[in-house]
Amino acid sequence: MNREWTIELRRRLHGIGQVWYHIGLVSVSATIAMLLPYSAQTFLTYWELVKNEKVYVVSAEIAVAVVLIVVLNFLGRSIRDAKLAKSARGAGLVHVFPGGRRASPTRITSLIQDHGFPRHLMIIGSTGGTFVDPKGDLHQVLKHCLEAKILLLNPISENARVRAQSILHPDITLESLMAHTKASIDFLKILRAAQKKVTVKFYSDDPNVKLAILGDHIWLQHYHTNLDIQDMPMYAFQYNPKEHVLYTIFYQHFVEKWEHLDTPEYDLETDALVYRWEDGTEKRRVPFSWDGVPPLAHPQVLHNFVPAPNDVEMRGVPVPST
């Protein structure tokens, strides 16, 4: 409730700022119009003094030429940027954040939460570390949603091993990726115990995008062959029924990946991979073992997590007593 009130307050303040912006613009325009006669008279007075001085005239010409070059270049760049911005809006692109040290996790998290907490959340990731970390940009969103569909890379697949070997970072190994995936599963089990409707599936093909569908917004990063995902830029696309935006393409990508028959569901209660037929009936079960997977360096992230009552009760779902 407090979050919704904060979002509404920001919208109202933004509207008030737009009003004051237009008032200021009209005031500046009126001031310039009133000063034009005085400025013209002053210019003519100085011109009478310097019109016969060649040094001043040449200097003035050079200064005017420099100003014109700067202004024209600025206008040309503005026109090009406006065309690019129009193309980006047509594609549904609303935010771009650079990767690596130039990224702003706090800003990204704030924008995601400003869009509101969706009732249904869909995620494609590698290990799920983004939503396990309390400071991650999807942690609060996952806690507040009613239903979550999550696709994670199968940690025992061949592509998981290739992915771990390809990343040029000493701390990233197959064991560390499996440990992070196990931590994500443990976290999702806690949410399931709090009556959250959480469904997890494991895909085994090469990861290509990290994707989160939050209502009418999609947040996306690209998995580079040999780079950590944190070094890649992040993009946000917004759904627009009037335009052929990229939101629809990425949404269909998630649906196709989710419904693929070779993508088994991970049973959070029995720790088994469940394969299903096209009609949804169970085809077979394969037990999944986490034996030998090392724990995370900071397991207290999970042990200290207890779903706040409002996280579930505000949606009308009771919290089980502990």
DARA-V700784 format. One record per residue. N is the residue number from 1. OMEGA is omega as a letter, one per 40 degrees, with the letter a starting at -180 (* if undefined). NEAR is the number of other ideal C-beta (glycine too) atoms within 8 Angstrom. Layout:
n->N omega->OMEGA near->NEAR
n->N omega->OMEGA near->NEAR
This chain:
n->1 omega->i near->6
n->2 omega->i near->5
n->3 omega->i near->8
n->4 omega->i near->8
n->5 omega->i near->8
n->6 omega->i near->8
n->7 omega->i near->10
n->8 omega->i near->8
n->9 omega->i near->8
n->10 omega->i near->9
n->11 omega->a near->8
n->12 omega->i near->8
n->13 omega->i near->8
n->14 omega->i near->8
n->15 omega->i near->8
n->16 omega->i near->8
n->17 omega->i near->8
n->18 omega->i near->8
n->19 omega->a near->8
n->20 omega->i near->8
n->21 omega->a near->8
n->22 omega->i near->8
n->23 omega->i near->8
n->24 omega->a near->8
n->25 omega->i near->8
n->26 omega->a near->8
n->27 omega->i near->8
n->28 omega->i near->8
n->29 omega->i near->8
n->30 omega->i near->8
n->31 omega->i near->8
n->32 omega->i near->8
n->33 omega->a near->7
n->34 omega->a near->6
n->35 omega->a near->8
n->36 omega->i near->8
n->37 omega->i near->6
n->38 omega->i near->7
n->39 omega->i near->8
n->40 omega->i near->8
n->41 omega->i near->8
n->42 omega->i near->8
n->43 omega->i near->8
n->44 omega->i near->8
n->45 omega->i near->8
n->46 omega->i near->8
n->47 omega->i near->8
n->48 omega->a near->7
n->49 omega->a near->7
n->50 omega->a near->10
n->51 omega->i near->7
n->52 omega->i near->4
n->53 omega->a near->8
n->54 omega->a near->6
n->55 omega->i near->6
n->56 omega->a near->8
n->57 omega->i near->10
n->58 omega->i near->8
n->59 omega->i near->8
n->60 omega->i near->9
n->61 omega->i near->8
n->62 omega->a near->8
n->63 omega->i near->8
n->64 omega->i near->8
n->65 omega->i near->8
n->66 omega->i near->8
n->67 omega->i near->8
n->68 omega->i near->8
n->69 omega->a near->8
n->70 omega->a near->8
n->71 omega->a near->8
n->72 omega->i near->8
n->73 omega->i near->8
n->74 omega->i near->8
n->75 omega->i near->8
n->76 omega->i near->8
n->77 omega->i near->8
n->78 omega->i near->8
n->79 omega->i near->8
n->80 omega->i near->8
n->81 omega->i near->8
n->82 omega->i near->8
n->83 omega->i near->8
n->84 omega->i near->8
n->85 omega->i near->8
n->86 omega->i near->8
n->87 omega->i near->8
n->88 omega->i near->8
n->89 omega->i near->10
n->90 omega->i near->9
n->91 omega->a near->9
n->92 omega->a near->13
n->93 omega->a near->11
n->94 omega->i near->8
n->95 omega->i near->8
n->96 omega->i near->8
n->97 omega->i near->11
n->98 omega->i near->7
n->99 omega->i near->11
n->100 omega->a near->7
n->101 omega->a near->3
n->102 omega->a near->6
n->103 omega->i near->12
n->104 omega->a near->7
n->105 omega->a near->8
n->106 omega->i near->6
n->107 omega->i near->8
n->108 omega->i near->13
n->109 omega->a near->12
n->110 omega->i near->8
n->111 omega->i near->10
n->112 omega->a near->13
n->113 omega->i near->11
n->114 omega->i near->8
n->115 omega->i near->9
n->116 omega->i near->8
n->117 omega->a near->8
n->118 omega->i near->10
n->119 omega->a near->6
n->120 omega->a near->10
n->121 omega->i near->14
n->122 omega->a near->12
n->123 omega->i near->15
n->124 omega->i near->11
n->125 omega->i near->14
n->126 omega->a near->11
n->127 omega->a near->11
n->128 omega->a near->17
n->129 omega->a near->11
n->130 omega->a near->11
n->131 omega->i near->14
n->132 omega->a near->13
n->133 omega->i near->9
n->134 omega->i near->6
n->135 omega->i near->6
n->136 omega->a near->11
n->137 omega->a near->10
n->138 omega->a near->12
n->139 omega->a near->13
n->140 omega->i near->9
n->141 omega->a near->16
n->142 omega->i near->12
n->143 omega->a near->10
n->144 omega->a near->9
n->145 omega->i near->13
n->146 omega->a near->8
n->147 omega->a near->11
n->148 omega->i near->15
n->149 omega->a near->11
n->150 omega->i near->13
n->151 omega->i near->14
n->152 omega->i near->16
n->153 omega->i near->16
n->154 omega->a near->10
n->155 omega->i near->14
n->156 omega->i near->5
n->157 omega->i near->10
n->158 omega->i near->6
n->159 omega->i near->12
n->160 omega->i near->14
n->161 omega->i near->9
n->162 omega->i near->9
n->163 omega->a near->14
n->164 omega->a near->12
n->165 omega->a near->7
n->166 omega->a near->8
n->167 omega->a near->10
n->168 omega->i near->5
n->169 omega->a near->6
n->170 omega->a near->3
n->171 omega->a near->5
n->172 omega->i near->9
n->173 omega->i near->7
n->174 omega->i near->10
n->175 omega->a near->8
n->176 omega->i near->11
n->177 omega->i near->16
n->178 omega->i near->13
n->179 omega->i near->12
n->180 omega->i near->13
n->181 omega->i near->13
n->182 omega->i near->11
n->183 omega->i near->15
n->184 omega->i near->14
n->185 omega->i near->13
n->186 omega->i near->9
n->187 omega->i near->13
n->188 omega->i near->14
n->189 omega->i near->9
n->190 omega->i near->11
n->191 omega->i near->13
n->192 omega->i near->11
n->193 omega->i near->7
n->194 omega->i near->11
n->195 omega->i near->10
n->196 omega->i near->13
n->197 omega->a near->7
n->198 omega->i near->11
n->199 omega->a near->9
n->200 omega->i near->12
n->201 omega->i near->13
n->202 omega->i near->14
n->203 omega->a near->12
n->204 omega->i near->10
n->205 omega->a near->5
n->206 omega->i near->6
n->207 omega->i near->12
n->208 omega->i near->5
n->209 omega->i near->11
n->210 omega->a near->13
n->211 omega->i near->15
n->212 omega->i near->13
n->213 omega->a near->12
n->214 omega->a near->11
n->215 omega->a near->8
n->216 omega->i near->5
n->217 omega->i near->13
n->218 omega->i near->14
n->219 omega->a near->13
n->220 omega->i near->13
n->221 omega->a near->13
n->222 omega->i near->9
n->223 omega->i near->12
n->224 omega->a near->8
n->225 omega->a near->5
n->226 omega->i near->6
n->227 omega->i near->9
n->228 omega->a near->8
n->229 omega->a near->10
n->230 omega->i near->7
n->231 omega->a near->8
n->232 omega->i near->12
n->233 omega->i near->10
n->234 omega->a near->13
n->235 omega->i near->11
n->236 omega->i near->13
n->237 omega->a near->15
n->238 omega->i near->11
n->239 omega->i near->11
n->240 omega->a near->8
n->241 omega->a near->4
n->242 omega->a near->3
n->243 omega->i near->8
n->244 omega->a near->4
n->245 omega->a near->12
n->246 omega->i near->9
n->247 omega->a near->13
n->248 omega->a near->9
n->249 omega->a near->7
n->250 omega->i near->14
n->251 omega->i near->10
n->252 omega->i near->8
n->253 omega->i near->10
n->254 omega->a near->13
n->255 omega->a near->8
n->256 omega->a near->8
n->257 omega->a near->11
n->258 omega->a near->11
n->259 omega->a near->7
n->260 omega->a near->8
n->261 omega->i near->8
n->262 omega->i near->5
n->263 omega->a near->13
n->264 omega->i near->10
n->265 omega->i near->10
n->266 omega->i near->14
n->267 omega->a near->10
n->268 omega->a near->10
n->269 omega->a near->5
n->270 omega->a near->5
n->271 omega->i near->10
n->272 omega->i near->10
n->273 omega->a near->12
n->274 omega->i near->11
n->275 omega->a near->10
n->276 omega->i near->9
n->277 omega->a near->8
n->278 omega->a near->4
n->279 omega->i near->4
n->280 omega->i near->5
n->281 omega->a near->6
n->282 omega->i near->8
n->283 omega->i near->6
n->284 omega->i near->6
n->285 omega->i near->10
n->286 omega->i near->8
n->287 omega->a near->7
n->288 omega->a near->8
n->289 omega->i near->5
n->290 omega->a near->9
n->291 omega->i near->4
n->292 omega->i near->4
n->293 omega->a near->10
n->294 omega->i near->6
n->295 omega->i near->6
n->296 omega->a near->8
n->297 omega->a near->4
n->298 omega->a near->5
n->299 omega->a near->9
n->300 omega->i near->6
n->301 omega->i near->12
n->302 omega->a near->11
n->303 omega->a near->6
n->304 omega->a near->6
n->305 omega->i near->9
n->306 omega->a near->5
n->307 omega->i near->12
n->308 omega->a near->6
n->309 omega->a near->7
n->310 omega->a near->7
n->311 omega->a near->10
n->312 omega->a near->13
n->313 omega->a near->10
n->314 omega->i near->8
n->315 omega->i near->8
n->316 omega->i near->4
n->317 omega->a near->9
n->318 omega->i near->6
n->319 omega->i near->10
n->320 omega->i near->7
n->321 omega->a near->3
n->322 omega->* near->3
